[in-house]
């Protein structure tokens, strides 16, 4: 199989290309394009979450534990109805970091196997849809860009593993035992396969609801953007939503009622 260095090199190169195309040809802002490129590079490491004790797993769990609290703290404040004070936000972010870095890593170690359903096409779609759901921007096209970047990086990992599952020692290539264990739709174990497809169904339903495909859009801002006559990919680069710190930390509807930070 491909090494960690090869996976991260390929996904990083894809991330650079994806970011450049997003900023030049698709009309996204430089900041949006840069974040999409970074997420593409990170996506190339995600399948190795099933090996949390190996170097790739340690790297991705550390990175995930650092980024997720920044993105999710606003959602957690909204769901829990906790006061949006500085102290509460700090405690929530520390709690999420410890939970992901140590608790989730330990759980994955016990229930997963390498080249299991983490290395699959349904897992790739789940990762992309989760990014779509949690990315703190009301524009569905920006969310789609970020999810697409993660999917691209994830897919590069699966394809590279399959390429390295072919032996080229002679004139006729030979398939190794690992061939077909990465770029797959299911595994020999029925339980993990059913769980993965069930999770994909849930995330797909949430994406459909949030985007307005299923019922009315969850976010009013998304509805406003979707109703604009100007194609979102051609909108002016100066157009932006609320400041990124405000979006990542506290939802806009919480800021209106929350007491000032102390």
Order of alpha helices (4+ residues) and beta strands (2+ residues): alpha-alpha-alpha-alpha-alpha-alpha-alpha-beta-beta-alpha-alpha-alpha-alpha
